[in-house]
Amino acid sequence: MAEKRLARGALNYAEIGATERGGSPAGYRRVASRTYLGEGTDVYRRVAQGILAWELQRRSGLRVRTESDVAVPGTRVVSGFGVGPFRLNAPCEVVWVHRPAPGGGPQTAGFGYGSLPGHPVRGEESFVAEIDAQGRVYLSITAFSRPSNWFYAAGGALARRAQRLMTSRYIEGARRLAAGES
């Protein structure tokens, strides 16, 4: 008997894993953000562990349901906001993960996940902590997407504003992680 999945269906875009390679496929809207968070290995490890444990999503105000406490390839996650019939859910599947390596920088850690049927867009988003050779720590968020249907396409300006808002909330969550706030 097959295991019960949190979300049904298969990834609904062809360019699976493109955020890992830094690519932006043609025909998609691209978002790329890189934010300085602080200095040192402790900051990097707090941010990296928070990313891998869904803390950016939770700290951004999203309700998070997942099949695993940490990001693992193949794990499904449904994040959402709103209340009752006004809740918007966004089912995704983790497509790649980079774990922190022992020692200091330079290195990166994070994951990328892609959209599943029922998500308002088709595409992928990644969240990566980076520590460079000088010990500076950054958060990079990369996404490519296009509306999943005519309804979401009709709300294009609103959808772009919502994506900017969520990116800023992810960044604020990463800043709190970097500062060691619970």
N, C-alpha and C positions, 0 to 999 in steps of 0.2 A: 504494500500500500504506500502510495506517495505521501511525503510529508506535507502538512498543511502550510501553505505560504501566507505570509502577511499580506501580500499583494499578488494579483494574478497577472498573467501575460508575460510577454517578453519585451526586452528593451526595444523601443519604438523609433530608433534612428539608426542609420548605417555606420556612422563614424565613431564607433565604440572605442574608447581609449584615447581619443584625440587630445583631451586635456593633459594627459600624461606626457604627451610628446610636444605640448605647447602649441598645437595646431589650432587653427580656426577654419573649419570647413566652409566652403563657399555656400551661400544661400542661407546663412544663419546670422543672427545678431550676436555680436561678441561683446563680452564684458571682461575687462582685465583690471585688477586692482592690486597694488603692492604697497603695503603700509609698514613703516618702521614701528617696532614694538618695544625695543629696549636692547639691553646688552647682556651677554653671558649665557653660559650653558644652562643654568637653572631656569632662566626665562624661556629659553628654547624648549627645554624638556616640559615645562608646564604647559606651554602653548601646544606643542606636538601631542602630548597626552590628551589634552582637552579636545583637540580636533578629532583624534581617533576615538574618543569616548562620547561623541555627539554633543559636546558642550557648546560649540558655537551655535548649533541649532537651538538648543534649550535656552541659552543666554540671549538669543535674539527674540525670544518670546514665542517660539514655535512649540507646539505639542509634538513630541517625538515618540513614535512607536517603532520598535525595531526587533529583528530576530536575534540580534547579538548586542552585548553591551559595548563592544568595540567594532570598529569598521574592519570587515573581512571581505575579500572578494566574494561576490555572490550573495551577500547579506542584503536583505530587503529592509527598507525603512520607509515609513509614511510620516511625513511632517505636515503640519497644518496649522491654520489659525482661523479664528472666527468662533462662532457659537452655534450649536444646534444645526438647523437647516442652512445657516449662513457660514458653515465651516467649509473652507477650501482645503482639500487634502492633496498632497503631492507625493505619490508613490514613486520610489526610486530603487535602484539596485547598485550596490558598490561594484565598480568595474576594475579598480586598481587601488593598491595600498602601498605606501612606503613607510616603513617603521623607522624610528630613530636608531641610529647605529651607536655602538659604544664609543665613548670618547667625545671630543669636542668637534668643532666645525672644520671645514665647511661641510654641511650636509642639509638634507631636506627630509621632512616627514609629513604625511598627509594622505588624502584619498580623493578619488573622483567617483561620482555616481551619476548614473544616467536615468532618464525618465522611463517610466512604465505607463501602460494605458491608464487613463484617469488623471494624469498630470496635466496641468494647463498648458505646458509647453513640451516640445520634443527637443531633446538635447542633453547636455552634460554640464556638470559643474564640479570644480575641484577646489580644495582647501589645503594649502600647504604652508607649513612653518619652515623657515630657512634660517640657518645661522651661517654667516660668511666667515672668511679667514680672520677678520678683525673682531669677531664675536658679536657683530650686530645681528639682531633678530628681526625678521620680517614675516608678515602674513601675505600670501598671494592667493587671490581668488580669481579663478578663470572660469568663464562659462561661455557656451554657445547655445543658442536656442532659437526656436521659431514657434509660433502658436500651434497648438495641437489640433485646433478646429476653427471654424468660421467665427464662433462665438468669442473665443479668446483673441482672434485676429481683429475683430471689431473693436475691442478694447485696447488697442495697441499702445496709445499714450499712457493709459492707466497702468498697463502691464509693465511698461518701461519704468514708470515712477515707482511701482511696487518693487521691481528688481533693484533699483537704486536704494530704496529704503532698506530692503533686506541686506544688501551688501554693507550698508553703513551699520546696521545692527550686528552683523557678523564681526565687523571690525571692532566695534565697541566691546563685544563679548571677548574677543582676542586680547584687547587691551586689559580687560579685567583679569583674564587668565595670566597674562604677563606680569601683572602687579601682584598676583597671588591671592586675589579676592575670591571668596567662596560664593 
